[in-house]
C-alpha cells in the first residue's frame, strides 16, 4: 500500500497491490493519470530529505557530529546541545568544582 497524491485534484488515495501500476485517478471528477513508480520515487526523495534534516552538526565548525553531547572530532570543542566551548574550559570547570567540593568536605563536614 502506498498513499498517492493526485497532482491535478490534490486528493490522495491508497494504492494497493491489486491496482495497476499506471491508471486513472479514482476521483470521479478528475481525469488525471497516476504512475506508481513516479509516486514511489517522490516518496523516497521526501524521506531522504527528512533523514538529511536530522543530521546533527557542530555549532562551531558545522561538521557532522554523532550526538548532542560530545567532543567534536573536527574542531575539538565540547558540544552541549546548541552550545559549544573549548575542551580546556571543561577541564578547568571540573577542577574548580572538585576543589570546591573538597573544601566543603574538609571544613564543613565534621
MMTF fields as JSON, N, C-alpha, C and O atoms, coordinates in Angstrom:
{
  "mmtfVersion": "1.0.0",
  "mmtfProducer": "UNKNOWN",
  "numBonds": 439,
  "numAtoms": 440,
  "numGroups": 110,
  "numChains": 1,
  "numModels": 1,
  "chainsPerModel": [1],
  "groupsPerChain": [110],
  "chainIdList": ["A"],
  "bondAtomList": [4, 2, 8, 6, 12, 10, 16, 14, 20, 18, 24, 22, 28, 26, 32, 30, 36, 34, 40, 38, 44, 42, 48, 46, 52, 50, 56, 54, 60, 58, 64, 62, 68, 66, 72, 70, 76, 74, 80, 78, 84, 82, 88, 86, 92, 90, 96, 94, 100, 98, 104, 102, 108, 106, 112, 110, 116, 114, 120, 118, 124, 122, 128, 126, 132, 130, 136, 134, 140, 138, 144, 142, 148, 146, 152, 150, 156, 154, 160, 158, 164, 162, 168, 166, 172, 170, 176, 174, 180, 178, 184, 182, 188, 186, 192, 190, 196, 194, 200, 198, 204, 202, 208, 206, 212, 210, 216, 214, 220, 218, 224, 222, 228, 226, 232, 230, 236, 234, 240, 238, 244, 242, 248, 246, 252, 250, 256, 254, 260, 258, 264, 262, 268, 266, 272, 270, 276, 274, 280, 278, 284, 282, 288, 286, 292, 290, 296, 294, 300, 298, 304, 302, 308, 306, 312, 310, 316, 314, 320, 318, 324, 322, 328, 326, 332, 330, 336, 334, 340, 338, 344, 342, 348, 346, 352, 350, 356, 354, 360, 358, 364, 362, 368, 366, 372, 370, 376, 374, 380, 378, 384, 382, 388, 386, 392, 390, 396, 394, 400, 398, 404, 402, 408, 406, 412, 410, 416, 414, 420, 418, 424, 422, 428, 426, 432, 430, 436, 434],
  "bondOrderList": [1, 1, 1, 1, 1, 1, 1, 1, 1, 1, 1, 1, 1, 1, 1, 1, 1, 1, 1, 1, 1, 1, 1, 1, 1, 1, 1, 1, 1, 1, 1, 1, 1, 1, 1, 1, 1, 1, 1, 1, 1, 1, 1, 1, 1, 1, 1, 1, 1, 1, 1, 1, 1, 1, 1, 1, 1, 1, 1, 1, 1, 1, 1, 1, 1, 1, 1, 1, 1, 1, 1, 1, 1, 1, 1, 1, 1, 1, 1, 1, 1, 1, 1, 1, 1, 1, 1, 1, 1, 1, 1, 1, 1, 1, 1, 1, 1, 1, 1, 1, 1, 1, 1, 1, 1, 1, 1, 1, 1],
  "groupList": [{"groupName": "UNK", "atomNameList": ["N", "CA", "C", "O"], "elementList": ["N", "C", "C", "O"], "formalChargeList": [0, 0, 0, 0], "bondAtomList": [1, 0, 2, 1, 3, 2], "bondOrderList": [1, 1, 2], "singleLetterCode": "X", "chemCompType": "L-PEPTIDE LINKING"}],
  "groupTypeList": [0, 0, 0, 0, 0, 0, 0, 0, 0, 0, 0, 0, 0, 0, 0, 0, 0, 0, 0, 0, 0, 0, 0, 0, 0, 0, 0, 0, 0, 0, 0, 0, 0, 0, 0, 0, 0, 0, 0, 0, 0, 0, 0, 0, 0, 0, 0, 0, 0, 0, 0, 0, 0, 0, 0, 0, 0, 0, 0, 0, 0, 0, 0, 0, 0, 0, 0, 0, 0, 0, 0, 0, 0, 0, 0, 0, 0, 0, 0, 0, 0, 0, 0, 0, 0, 0, 0, 0, 0, 0, 0, 0, 0, 0, 0, 0, 0, 0, 0, 0, 0, 0, 0, 0, 0, 0, 0, 0, 0, 0],
  "groupIdList": [1, 2, 3, 4, 5, 6, 7, 8, 9, 10, 11, 12, 13, 14, 15, 16, 17, 18, 19, 20, 21, 22, 23, 24, 25, 26, 27, 28, 29, 30, 31, 32, 33, 34, 35, 36, 37, 38, 39, 40, 41, 42, 43, 44, 45, 46, 47, 48, 49, 50, 51, 52, 53, 54, 55, 56, 57, 58, 59, 60, 61, 62, 63, 64, 65, 66, 67, 68, 69, 70, 71, 72, 73, 74, 75, 76, 77, 78, 79, 80, 81, 82, 83, 84, 85, 86, 87, 88, 89, 90, 91, 92, 93, 94, 95, 96, 97, 98, 99, 100, 101, 102, 103, 104, 105, 106, 107, 108, 109, 110],
  "secStructList": [7, 3, 3, 3, 3, 7, 6, 6, 6, 7, 7, 3, 3, 3, 3, 7, 6, 6, 1, 7, 1, 3, 3, 3, 7, 1, 7, 6, 6, 7, 7, 7, 3, 3, 3, 2, 2, 2, 2, 2, 2, 2, 2, 2, 2, 2, 2, 2, 2, 2, 2, 2, 2, 6, 7, 7, 5, 7, 6, 6, 6, 7, 7, 5, 7, 1, 1, 1, 3, 3, 3, 7, 6, 6, 6, 7, 7, 3, 3, 3, 6, 6, 3, 3, 3, 7, 2, 2, 2, 2, 2, 2, 2, 2, 2, 2, 2, 2, 2, 2, 2, 2, 2, 2, 2, 2, 2, 2, 7, 7],
  "xCoordList": [0.84, 0.0, 0.88, 1.896, 0.46, 1.193, 0.182, -0.757, 0.374, -0.513, -0.044, 1.101, -0.93, -0.601, -1.423, -2.618, -0.775, -1.451, -1.597, -0.615, -2.817, -3.074, -2.572, -2.906, -1.775, -1.245, -2.306, -2.112, -3.419, -4.441, -5.485, -5.7, -6.132, -7.212, -6.714, -7.489, -5.455, -4.814, -5.4, -5.121, -6.201, -6.732, -5.785, -5.027, -5.838, -4.957, -5.787, -6.946, -5.163, -5.802, -4.734, -3.548, -5.146, -4.217, -4.14, -5.152, -2.926, -2.698, -2.398, -1.576, -3.061, -2.841, -2.254, -2.208, -1.809, -1.144, -2.059, -1.573, -3.368, -4.266, -4.628, -5.331, -4.164, -4.396, -3.269, -2.158, -3.532, -2.467, -1.416, -1.732, -0.166, 0.888, 0.635, 1.086, -0.083, -0.454, -1.95, -2.494, -2.605, -4.046, -4.605, -3.87, -5.945, -6.625, -6.881, -7.007, -6.953, -7.254, -8.636, -9.568, -8.794, -10.095, -11.167, -12.343, -10.794, -11.768, -12.588, -12.017, -13.91, -14.77, -14.71, -14.977, -14.367, -14.296, -12.953, -12.811, -11.982, -10.62, -10.316, -10.697, -9.636, -9.267, -7.753, -7.25, -7.038, -5.574, -5.144, -5.893, -3.95, -3.372, -2.337, -1.68, -2.199, -1.181, -0.167, -0.469, 1.027, 2.099, 2.709, 3.277, 2.596, 3.065, 4.581, 5.084, 5.306, 6.77, 7.202, 8.113, 6.544, 6.868, 6.475, 7.2, 5.331, 4.887, 5.833, 6.125, 6.309, 7.254, 8.572, 9.169, 9.019, 10.255, 10.105, 11.026, 8.961, 8.722, 8.688, 9.194, 8.095, 8.011, 9.405, 9.698, 10.255, 11.626, 12.417, 13.14, 12.286, 13.002, 12.562, 13.388, 11.269, 10.765, 11.348, 11.707, 11.444, 12.008, 13.513, 14.038, 14.215, 15.649, 15.896, 16.854, 15.04, 15.18, 14.976, 15.667, 14.027, 13.771, 14.974, 15.342, 15.594, 16.768, 17.922, 18.643, 18.108, 19.196, 18.986, 19.964, 17.737, 17.479, 17.813, 18.083, 17.802, 18.05, 19.53, 19.864, 20.419, 21.853, 22.292, 22.001, 22.989, 23.473, 24.788, 25.662, 24.926, 26.16, 26.708, 25.962, 28.011, 28.695, 28.368, 28.508, 27.933, 27.636, 28.884, 28.776, 30.057, 31.295, 31.827, 32.095, 31.98, 32.599, 31.618, 31.946, 30.417, 29.414, 29.564, 28.837, 30.478, 30.667, 29.727, 29.192, 29.535, 28.627, 29.194, 30.383, 28.31, 28.69, 27.729, 26.597, 28.167, 27.32, 26.181, 25.157, 26.317, 25.256, 25.286, 26.168, 24.32, 24.225, 25.22, 25.533, 25.713, 26.696, 27.935, 27.994, 28.919, 30.104, 31.252, 31.088, 32.395, 33.544, 33.683, 33.807, 33.662, 33.728, 35.088, 36.13, 35.065, 36.313, 37.057, 38.269, 36.354, 36.958, 37.611, 38.729, 36.901, 37.451, 37.881, 38.569, 37.495, 37.913, 37.099, 37.422, 36.045, 35.209, 34.225, 33.824, 33.841, 32.825, 31.471, 31.211, 30.608, 29.288, 28.262, 28.199, 27.456, 26.388, 25.111, 24.808, 24.365, 23.164, 23.545, 24.265, 23.06, 23.403, 24.568, 24.97, 25.116, 26.239, 27.535, 27.525, 28.634, 29.938, 30.952, 30.802, 31.972, 33.078, 34.309, 34.222, 35.449, 36.715, 36.864, 36.315, 37.61, 37.811, 38.531, 38.242, 39.451, 40.197, 39.296, 39.532, 38.251, 37.311, 36.523, 36.218, 36.196, 35.513, 36.43, 35.994, 37.687, 38.655, 38.814, 38.82, 38.945, 39.094, 37.833, 37.932, 36.67, 35.42, 35.3, 34.873, 35.674, 35.636, 36.639, 36.33, 37.834, 38.839, 38.341, 38.487, 37.762, 37.242, 36.112, 36.031, 35.252, 34.159, 34.693, 34.209, 35.683, 36.26, 36.981, 36.902, 37.681, 38.337, 37.294, 37.473, 36.211, 35.144, 34.516, 34.273, 34.25, 33.672, 34.637, 34.216, 35.929, 36.902, 37.015, 37.178, 36.931, 36.969, 35.724, 35.816, 34.58, 33.344, 33.43, 33.071, 33.897, 34.01, 35.029, 34.807, 36.137, 37.202, 36.783, 37.053, 36.128, 35.871, 34.449, 34.242, 33.483, 32.108, 31.587, 30.688, 32.122, 31.66, 32.586, 33.798, 32.006, 32.841, 32.469, 33.063],
  "yCoordList": [-1.181, 0.0, 1.238, 1.308, 2.205, 3.459, 4.579, 4.47, 5.646, 6.799, 7.659, 8.111, 7.881, 8.654, 9.936, 9.917, 11.044, 12.335, 12.663, 12.671, 12.931, 13.289, 14.71, 15.605, 14.948, 16.29, 17.272, 18.483, 16.771, 17.651, 18.037, 19.221, 17.036, 17.332, 17.459, 17.841, 17.152, 17.271, 16.336, 16.498, 15.369, 14.392, 13.206, 12.948, 12.495, 11.34, 10.068, 10.084, 8.972, 7.666, 6.625, 6.875, 5.465, 4.376, 3.445, 2.941, 3.233, 2.278, 0.932, 0.843, -0.107, -1.455, -2.328, -1.933, -3.506, -4.408, -4.898, -5.265, -4.914, -5.399, -4.316, -4.6, -3.08, -1.994, -1.98, -2.415, -1.486, -1.433, -0.378, 0.594, -0.562, 0.415, 1.796, 2.808, 1.831, 3.104, 3.069, 2.058, 4.167, 4.202, 5.585, 6.558, 5.652, 6.925, 7.168, 6.234, 8.431, 8.826, 8.287, 8.412, 7.696, 7.141, 8.198, 7.855, 9.453, 10.518, 10.662, 10.785, 10.65, 10.683, 12.027, 12.082, 13.103, 14.425, 14.68, 15.659, 13.829, 14.041, 13.019, 11.853, 13.459, 12.554, 12.391, 11.959, 12.727, 12.626, 11.174, 10.333, 10.894, 9.552, 9.538, 10.544, 8.396, 8.234, 7.199, 6.336, 7.307, 6.357, 5.96, 6.799, 4.705, 4.233, 4.381, 4.639, 4.22, 4.325, 5.763, 5.983, 6.739, 8.143, 8.516, 9.248, 8.014, 8.307, 7.691, 8.307, 6.488, 5.838, 6.61, 6.765, 7.088, 7.869, 9.173, 9.565, 9.844, 11.07, 10.779, 11.563, 9.659, 9.27, 9.03, 9.457, 8.353, 8.083, 9.38, 9.572, 10.277, 11.554, 12.382, 13.031, 12.359, 13.108, 12.559, 13.326, 11.23, 10.627, 10.868, 11.012, 10.915, 11.211, 12.622, 12.85, 13.585, 14.952, 15.002, 15.744, 14.214, 14.168, 13.61, 14.12, 12.573, 11.973, 12.965, 13.068, 13.695, 14.66, 15.805, 16.366, 16.172, 17.241, 16.82, 17.675, 15.53, 15.038, 14.851, 14.378, 15.202, 15.073, 16.178, 17.352, 15.808, 16.783, 17.381, 16.665, 18.688, 19.362, 20.153, 20.611, 20.297, 21.067, 22.552, 23.057, 23.268, 24.69, 25.537, 26.685, 24.997, 25.741, 25.637, 26.651, 24.397, 24.217, 23.781, 23.854, 23.327, 22.932, 21.526, 21.147, 20.745, 19.361, 18.43, 18.791, 17.229, 16.254, 15.703, 15.397, 15.579, 15.012, 13.884, 13.868, 12.926, 11.765, 12.024, 11.345, 12.988, 13.221, 14.672, 15.44, 15.036, 16.412, 16.719, 17.886, 15.714, 15.904, 15.11, 13.901, 15.781, 15.095, 16.081, 17.289, 15.546, 16.36, 16.223, 15.114, 17.34, 17.335, 16.81, 17.264, 15.847, 15.271, 16.252, 16.13, 17.215, 18.108, 19.336, 19.705, 19.975, 21.2, 21.029, 21.898, 19.93, 19.661, 20.359, 20.245, 21.084, 21.759, 20.779, 19.798, 21.056, 20.264, 20.821, 22.015, 19.953, 20.364, 19.919, 18.747, 20.881, 20.602, 21.204, 22.372, 20.407, 20.904, 21.874, 21.516, 23.112, 24.131, 24.997, 25.918, 24.712, 25.48, 24.685, 23.457, 25.408, 24.749, 25.563, 26.772, 24.884, 25.547, 24.675, 23.499, 25.266, 24.548, 23.467, 23.568, 22.447, 21.299, 21.712, 21.173, 22.649, 23.061, 23.771, 23.686, 24.481, 25.118, 24.074, 24.276, 22.973, 21.878, 21.306, 21.063, 21.093, 20.564, 21.516, 21.078, 22.823, 23.798, 23.848, 23.963, 23.766, 23.775, 22.583, 22.722, 21.405, 20.199, 20.322, 19.944, 20.845, 21.022, 21.982, 21.703, 23.097, 24.066, 23.45, 23.668, 22.694, 22.023, 21.03, 20.986, 20.238, 19.262, 19.943, 19.475, 21.038, 21.787, 22.343, 22.279, 22.884, 23.408, 22.331, 22.557, 21.178, 20.066, 19.603, 19.321, 19.519, 19.07, 20.073, 19.669, 21.38, 22.387, 22.311, 22.453, 22.09, 21.944, 20.731, 20.805, 19.629, 18.404, 18.587, 18.12, 19.257, 19.411, 20.323, 20.003, 21.452, 22.437, 22.411, 22.847, 21.928, 21.979, 20.643, 20.612, 19.566, 18.249, 17.771, 17.67, 17.476, 17.041, 15.662, 15.126],
  "zCoordList": [0.0, 0.0, 0.0, 0.691, -0.792, -0.894, -1.054, -1.842, -0.315, -0.418, -1.578, -1.604, -2.534, -3.729, -3.718, -3.423, -4.041, -4.154, -5.633, -6.376, -6.051, -7.444, -7.678, -6.901, -8.731, -8.968, -9.468, -9.373, -9.997, -10.561, -9.512, -9.252, -8.911, -7.958, -6.52, -5.643, -6.255, -4.943, -3.889, -2.701, -4.304, -3.356, -3.292, -4.227, -2.189, -2.033, -1.948, -1.534, -2.348, -2.266, -2.003, -2.221, -1.538, -1.255, -2.455, -2.94, -2.915, -3.988, -3.345, -2.432, -3.819, -3.301, -4.393, -5.558, -4.017, -4.961, -6.077, -7.146, -5.855, -6.9, -7.914, -8.883, -7.712, -8.668, -9.695, -9.39, -10.914, -11.929, -11.564, -10.878, -12.019, -11.704, -12.312, -11.775, -13.423, -14.048, -14.293, -14.738, -14.003, -14.204, -13.969, -13.797, -13.967, -13.771, -12.288, -11.496, -11.94, -10.565, -10.193, -10.987, -9.015, -8.634, -8.365, -8.245, -8.271, -8.082, -9.362, -10.446, -9.256, -10.444, -11.172, -12.372, -10.476, -11.103, -11.783, -12.516, -11.555, -12.065, -13.156, -13.049, -14.195, -15.283, -15.391, -16.428, -14.351, -14.379, -14.25, -13.752, -14.696, -14.589, -13.474, -13.208, -12.83, -11.801, -12.27, -13.094, -11.733, -12.025, -10.689, -9.988, -10.34, -9.038, -8.904, -7.811, -10.006, -9.953, -9.644, -8.846, -10.278, -10.002, -8.573, -7.9, -8.111, -6.746, -5.72, -4.695, -5.991, -5.083, -5.036, -3.971, -6.189, -6.244, -5.45, -4.732, -5.57, -4.805, -3.31, -2.506, -2.944, -1.539, -0.961, 0.155, -1.712, -1.259, -1.135, -0.157, -2.12, -2.068, -0.859, -0.217, -0.551, 0.6, 1.901, 2.794, 2.01, 3.215, 3.311, 4.415, 2.184, 2.208, 2.717, 3.455, 2.334, 2.824, 4.329, 5.027, 4.835, 6.272, 7.007, 8.066, 6.464, 7.096, 7.1, 8.093, 6.006, 5.946, 6.926, 7.419, 7.226, 8.177, 9.598, 10.441, 9.885, 11.233, 11.545, 12.632, 10.635, 10.866, 11.821, 11.592, 12.885, 13.864, 13.389, 12.899, 13.533, 13.136, 14.318, 15.184, 14.33, 15.367, 15.167, 14.053, 16.222, 16.06, 15.83, 15.398, 16.109, 15.927, 14.499, 13.854, 14.007, 12.691, 11.608, 10.423, 11.988, 11.003, 10.463, 9.545, 10.997, 10.544, 11.305, 12.353, 10.765, 11.365, 12.671, 12.766, 13.69, 14.987, 15.34, 14.858, 16.185, 16.469, 17.448, 17.37, 18.374, 19.357, 19.82, 19.436, 20.645, 21.133, 22.246, 22.483, 22.921, 23.989, 23.614, 23.841, 23.044, 22.534, 22.379, 22.553, 22.053, 21.67, 20.16, 19.64, 19.465, 18.002, 17.552, 18.026, 16.632, 16.108, 15.221, 15.044, 14.667, 13.687, 14.321, 13.962, 15.278, 15.866, 17.32, 17.856, 17.973, 19.34, 20.412, 21.594, 20.031, 21.019, 21.644, 21.017, 22.89, 23.57, 23.145, 23.293, 22.616, 22.146, 23.177, 23.549, 23.632, 24.587, 24.016, 24.257, 23.259, 22.588, 21.492, 20.56, 21.601, 20.606, 21.061, 20.349, 22.239, 22.774, 22.621, 22.548, 22.573, 22.492, 23.285, 23.461, 23.752, 24.427, 24.287, 23.933, 24.566, 24.394, 25.455, 26.553, 25.107, 25.997, 27.281, 28.35, 27.191, 28.387, 29.388, 30.593, 28.906, 29.828, 30.608, 31.783, 29.971, 30.667, 31.746, 32.872, 31.404, 32.364, 33.549, 34.699, 33.272, 34.362, 35.218, 36.44, 34.62, 35.374, 36.296, 37.443, 35.806, 36.639, 37.784, 38.914, 37.511, 38.573, 39.651, 40.841, 39.251, 40.222, 41.039, 42.248, 40.398, 41.105, 42.131, 43.261, 41.748, 42.678, 43.841, 44.977, 43.567, 44.643, 45.603, 46.82, 45.068, 45.914, 46.775, 47.96, 46.211, 46.979, 48.06, 49.182, 47.737, 48.742, 49.89, 51.041, 49.597, 50.66, 51.54, 52.76, 50.936, 51.716, 52.622, 53.797, 52.091, 52.891, 54.008, 55.124, 53.728, 54.717, 55.868, 57.026, 55.58, 56.622, 57.181, 58.314, 56.445, 56.933, 57.439, 58.278, 56.955, 57.394, 58.498, 58.305, 59.664, 60.791, 61.221, 62.156]
}
